[in-house]
Amino acid sequence: MKSGELRVPTAIAVTSADMALPAQDERTMPAVVLTGLDRKPLDQALTELHTLTEQYGHVVVVCSEAAPEPVVRRLYTLRSLLESDRIALFRPALPPLGIAVLARQLRQLASCDLGPGVLASAGRLLTHYIHAGAVLGSVAKLDRVPVGLKAHARSWMPGSQFAVLAHPEPQLVKVAPDVTLKGPEFGTWMLVAKGQLQSDWATGLGTRWGVHGLRETPLPAESPAWWGTGRLIEFCGYLADLSVLYQLVTSVRQTSCHWCGIDVIGDRCVFCSASPPASGPPRALEPGTPA
């Protein structure tokens, strides 16, 4: 980039409006919402994504594993037809609320002096610091977290509730006042999204985790499909401070992708999927550790 040239922030896109959380701070970039991808004519969707790529230079689409299959197929079709290595499709194994939180963290970082490859691959790093789970009224159809036979049997008992942590380490416990889940060992905020379940347990978990604060948001439409029930309260513990997020990302060694030449962190280029040679796993500072 030439000296004095204004850098256009990389676009962070989501596939539905409920995955575009309100800005965390005044620097958080707006999310690009790719609505109705599976309903629009192919040529219209192709033109819109091409225009978006030309406007921003690079686009990172953060998409849930519970996104409707027609939407996912259309995304891959569009990327293939555009033959573009400037569009990254990122689908980490996080529940929908965790996906929305991660997308917002990338929107925060998009305002910083990070190249598109570093920003895109930062998503893989930041997933390690997200604690995502839910309180469920039933685990009978839960297939994202190992469920024992005893929990399955209890799931059919009226009034049973279960607390599940899907990430970073799967945990499942029967809800009780003195029961908790292993939480983060660093300071986080908590976001709670209530579905068709009445329970204060998630709020109490925030207290036990010692979170800095708790906010509420509407439940993402994809959450019932991910968790196997609409009787749930989804929660997510996350890092909210931009300076901490930036320190985490910039503490990792950068390499240049040997295929497309873009600077990345980690062991794979998110844009072209090539693995940089002789690169080790990402190593980051713990939140709050001086650089």
Buried (B, 14 or more C-beta within 10 A) or exposed (E): EEEEEEEEBBBBBBBBEBBBBEBBEEEBBEBBBBEEBBEBEEEEBBEBBBEBBEEBEBBBBBBBBBBBEEBBEBBEBBBEBBEBBBBBBBBBEBBBBBBBBBBBBBBBBBBBEBBBBBBBBBBBBBBEBBBBBBBBBBBBEBEBBEBEEEBEEBBEEEEBBBBBBBBBEEBBEBBEEEEBBEBBEEBBBBBBBBBEBEBEBBBEBBEEBEBEEBBBBEBBBBBBBBBBBBBBBBBBBBBBBBEBBBBBBBBBEBBBBBBBEBBBBBBBBBBBEBBBEEBEEBEBBEBEEEE
